């Protein structure tokens, strides 16, 4: 919980003054029954209009002052809670941005989304209630008991005796309802996950006419959420009637025994009314207290989930070192690299190779052979388990991550575009890129023509690029990677979805650009046609390099490559020429 306090640091004044003003309102609320008793005993009973007017004005002043104090407290609570929520969301978002792929895999996108939104909302509400009621409620309960003893000690014992019964009822309801509230929280997370999966896989669901089964899955989970929420609500609904039963019994007891004292003259009518008022104040305060416990319980569960994210440290540490520019070393080299995912699944075994400036190298292999995993180690999305990766002779683990990722651009398997203009997406790689550079990158990726047709660099891309075709999105992601002017350009199965002619044009343009700039281009693909003109092709098999050479060398000397080539040649009817 201490991890959350820095997010309230800017609102220390509001956190302190808010409860103080609420305390003032509670003091005035406790004084009003005493003033009302004086109105009844000294004014109404004796027919003294001056007392009635004076005390009446005092009640009005106390009420108005208390009301103004409440407004001030509400304002401070709103400022502090909303500001806390804003700061916390920003902090969580920034924290998630520092995570390596290992942490993102561990948490999952759906639960991170839920924690940044729903959990922060519950914490925000908890802060507001903390400022508004956390001090007022216990003060009001204790103060009402003390004030009742000041009025009449004998009658106050009835109030004191009823408080434990009300507390027992509140505790029973809370203890029984909290598990259902936690269950509802878990079901909400599950619904977020199912909704995200269904939205991402909408086309697949429609293609297989699986709407009914997916809807049933959502409906079943929604029913479980509804059931848990209803159970908690039904239990909470018992609180008010049971509490008021005890309160009314207490009031009846006060009237019964107090009536006799009034008749005997040891208790005035005004004092009797004051005791009833204090009894009502205690009952209302206990009901509010039970609601607070429910709110704070939910906020506590959310706090643990949020703190788990804040406490998580990226497994990829930024050591801030510098990268050299010496040409004495290969631009990129892997030395005895092995890698296993955090789950324990081994992906790479003792991989070694090197590549230099101006080269075009390729990686090929069946699905699951380790191509994408190998490429993800270069920009340090993960750190190697064993061995080392060097760029310009510097171990990338000792270098600055920002500088590393300026030198390396990766085009992922799944093209991802942000909502905004084409220019905004391309400049994501390099903020100071001018339009001439952007147009040059669009031409190299064969995206220039369709971008111009759509309105140029100011054309607005919708969320996820849904107003673009798959091939158009892929070409824009390639252009974005080029805009960074990287020393190492990585294309991870990035030509999928492009027709043969477009792929050939893009590949040749990229190769020419990289050779001219002295950059290294790495292509990972399952298609021989995408790699056959590479300077070297590495064949991956079960996380290891099973072969290396040119296309012709591998055809004659690598069985795995030959079988891949043969299968693709047969599928294409013998036409597998570039």
Secondary structure, DSSP 8 states (H G I E B T S, - for coil): -HHHHGGGGGGHHHHHHHHHHHHHHHHHHHHHHHHHHHIIIIIITTT-HHHHHHHHHHHHHHHHHHHHHHHHHHHHHHHHHHHHHHHHHHHHHHHHHT--HHHHHHH-HHHHHHIIIIIHHHHHHHHHHHHHHHHHHHHHHHHHHHHHHHH-HHHHHHHHHHHHHHHHHHHHHHHHHHHHHHHHHHHHHHHHHHHHHHHHTHHHHHHTT-HHHHHHHHHHHHHHHHHHHHHHHHHHHHHHHHHHHHHHHHHHHHHHHHHHHHHHTSS-HHHHHHHHHHHHHHHHHHHHHHHHHHHHHHHHHHHHHHHHHHH---SS----B-----TTS-SEEEEEEEEE-TTS-EEEEEEEEEE-TT-EEEEE-STTSSHHHHHHHHTTSS--SEEEEEETTEETTTB-HHHHHHHEEEE-SS----SEEHHHHHTTS-TT--HHHHHHHHHHTT-HHHHHHHTGGG-EE-GGGTTS-HHHHHHHHHHHHHHTT-SEEEEESTTTTS-HHHHHHHHHHHHHHHHHHT-EEEEEES-GGGTTTSSEEEEEETTEEEEEE-HHHHHHH-HHHHHHHHHHHHHTTT----
